[in-house]
Amino acid sequence: MFTIMIKEINTIEDVRQFAFQLVNDENLSFHPDDDFADYINTETKLPSYNKEDISRFNNLMAKCFVVCEKYGQDIYDLMGEPLYRKLKIGSFYSSQN
């Protein structure tokens, strides 16, 4: 990974950046409700993340929920945008063309 992963989530823009990094830098198809311990490398069949990364990513995701709630944003729509763009699916992609 060449990009430094975001370390704190304090704003809606931070939530967007975290989602973007998960999809584009980590190459992860994720869901905000999932525990990062559940992600398995499809080639090696081993966990994708070590215990420290799992804890860090789960904590960042928990903060995403807090920030989205605070600012009245739907976390699922907001964090789904980078994946929809990458996969070129969903209403977000359709409305951008």
C-alpha positions as CSV (number, residue, x, y, z in Angstrom):
1,M,0.0,0.0,0.0
2,F,1.5,3.4,-1.0
3,T,-1.1,5.7,0.5
4,I,-1.0,6.3,4.3
5,M,-4.3,5.2,5.7
6,I,-6.4,7.8,7.5
7,K,-5.7,7.7,11.3
8,E,-8.8,9.6,12.7
9,I,-12.4,10.1,11.7
10,N,-13.8,13.5,12.7
11,T,-15.7,14.8,9.7
12,I,-17.9,13.5,6.8
13,E,-14.9,14.1,4.5
14,D,-12.8,11.7,6.7
15,V,-15.6,9.1,6.3
16,R,-15.5,9.5,2.6
17,Q,-11.7,9.2,2.5
18,F,-11.7,6.1,4.7
19,A,-14.3,4.4,2.3
20,F,-12.2,5.5,-0.7
21,Q,-9.0,4.0,0.8
22,L,-10.7,0.7,1.7
23,V,-12.0,0.3,-1.8
24,N,-9.1,1.7,-3.8
25,D,-6.0,1.2,-1.7
26,E,-7.0,-1.9,0.2
27,N,-9.0,-3.3,-2.8
28,L,-11.7,-4.3,-0.4
29,S,-15.4,-4.8,-1.2
30,F,-16.6,-4.0,2.3
31,H,-19.8,-3.3,4.2
32,P,-19.8,-0.9,7.2
33,D,-21.4,-3.5,9.5
34,D,-18.7,-6.1,8.9
35,D,-15.9,-6.9,11.3
36,F,-12.5,-6.6,9.7
37,A,-11.6,-9.9,11.3
38,D,-14.1,-11.5,8.8
39,Y,-12.1,-10.5,5.7
40,I,-10.2,-13.4,4.2
41,N,-7.6,-13.3,1.4
42,T,-9.2,-15.3,-1.4
43,E,-5.9,-16.6,-2.7
44,T,-4.2,-17.6,0.6
45,K,-7.4,-18.3,2.6
46,L,-5.7,-16.5,5.5
47,P,-7.1,-13.4,7.3
48,S,-6.6,-10.2,5.3
49,Y,-5.5,-8.3,8.4
50,N,-3.5,-8.8,11.5
51,K,-4.9,-8.2,15.0
52,E,-3.6,-4.6,15.2
53,D,-5.1,-3.6,11.8
54,I,-8.4,-5.3,12.6
55,S,-8.6,-3.3,15.9
56,R,-7.6,0.0,14.1
57,F,-10.0,-0.5,11.2
58,N,-12.9,-1.5,13.4
59,N,-12.3,1.5,15.6
60,L,-12.2,3.8,12.6
61,M,-15.4,2.3,11.3
62,A,-17.1,2.7,14.7
63,K,-16.1,6.4,14.5
64,C,-17.6,6.6,11.0
65,F,-21.0,5.6,12.5
66,V,-20.7,8.3,15.2
67,V,-19.8,11.0,12.7
68,C,-22.5,10.1,10.2
69,E,-25.1,10.1,13.0
70,K,-23.9,13.5,14.2
71,Y,-24.2,15.0,10.8
72,G,-27.3,13.2,9.7
73,Q,-25.7,11.3,6.9
74,D,-26.6,7.7,5.8
75,I,-23.4,5.8,6.3
76,Y,-24.4,3.1,3.9
77,D,-25.0,5.5,1.0
78,L,-21.9,7.5,1.8
79,M,-19.5,4.7,2.2
80,G,-21.0,2.8,-0.8
81,E,-20.1,5.5,-3.3
82,P,-16.5,4.5,-3.9
83,L,-17.5,0.9,-4.4
84,Y,-20.3,1.8,-6.8
85,R,-18.0,4.0,-8.8
86,K,-15.3,1.3,-9.0
87,L,-17.8,-1.4,-10.0
88,K,-19.8,1.1,-12.1
89,I,-23.1,0.0,-10.6
90,G,-26.0,1.6,-8.7
91,S,-27.9,4.8,-9.0
92,F,-24.9,6.9,-8.0
93,Y,-23.0,5.7,-11.1
94,S,-26.0,6.0,-13.4
95,S,-26.7,9.6,-12.3
96,Q,-23.1,10.6,-13.0
97,N,-23.1,9.6,-16.7
